[in-house]
């Protein structure tokens, strides 16, 4: 097995949103130009052609964050809009503040357009709920999304991170995908001429039971299941053999990966939705043995570190770095790729799966501003690199990570749920070689 090295480091068209306790929000974006950039709900479309990372998101805080700093807003966007349109009356002066609701739900129907998807239609729902006392039980989060495109692409995804009393949690995902999408082969410098189309259906299941040991330390154990079927590869436009056609593992019409997962997390963030300070470090290991049904024996190690620093009451600096390392006979569709983090929110500015390899390094920095009450903005940079197949290791004469791909990002934030600081995120990213994309999502990328 090859050893990997250590971790290194505006604008979207949307419609009005309405949300409240167990309420809804709506937004839409579209463009009928054939050359428009990618428009997607990260984590809901399944556009990534290869790789998945660790599906275990970091554990979350042990209490509802108090009103302060960047989280201290007197009203959110739906409340402001409702009062402006006369649909909701403001509370009378001196009235007692309503008790925070135990649950919030936001529903977002959307349109999208890109050379990869044609025109896409979908609906995404995301929410939070309090399943215990706020003083000692973290907020639970969940999401459900459905996407259909004119290119015969379909995806149905459910994610959940449920927090219960006595420090127990259940984190998981269930997904079905049929998503013809491009792949350029393995390595950090694959040419455009190597582009071919992968088509497959995927059933993905992941569940992790976790327990807080002490302080911010959590341990978990679970199970991961990936079943790819009806797999095919179109061949490259140049007529040369594709990396998929010559790769020895997981390139048949079906590919099954089944195995146990272990997780260890240290989390001191003050909020799971909009952290303003704290740290989360996530170690996740998954083993896929043949005796549990996998087509070949391989391993995945995922390391994730995120820190948050409140520089001013209106300004937060968020930093993120992670590495995904695979060892053994790794199937092609399970190789690490940009956008294969747990929530598929990394490397904004690049098409998911543009760069794939046995290992990946990623880093991102983002400034998050509060402009006024329910209006905010972000500005950031990110960079990623995948290992080259001929590399001899990061410490060798021929470094594995030779090609790096930076991107710049910017966007707006609309505060949808004041109590939990949940935002509707509208981002635009620009990378190298003409790569760019619009992104619409609920809550921050990390």
ABEGO torsion letter per residue (X at the ends): XBBBBBBBXXBBBBBBBBBBBGBBBBBBBBBABAABBBBBBBGAAGABABEAEBABBBBBBABBBBBBEAABBABBAAAAAAAAAGABBBBBBGBBBBBBBABBBBBBBBBBBBAAAEBBBBBBBBBBBBABBAAABBBBBBBBBBBBBAAGBBBBBBBBBBBBBGGBBBBBBBBBBBBBBBBAEBEAABBAAABBBBBBBBBBBBBBBBBBABEABBBBBBBBBBBBBGBBBAEBAAGBBBAAAABABGABABBBBBBBBBBBBBBABABAABBABEBBBBBBBBBBBAAAGBABBBBBBBBBBBBBBBABAABBBBBBBBBBBBBEBBBAAABBBBGABAAGABGBGBBBGABBBABBBBBBBBBBBBABGABBBBBBBBBBBBBBAABAEAABABBABABBBBBBBBBBBBBABAAAGBBBBBBBBBBBGGBBBBBBBBEBAX
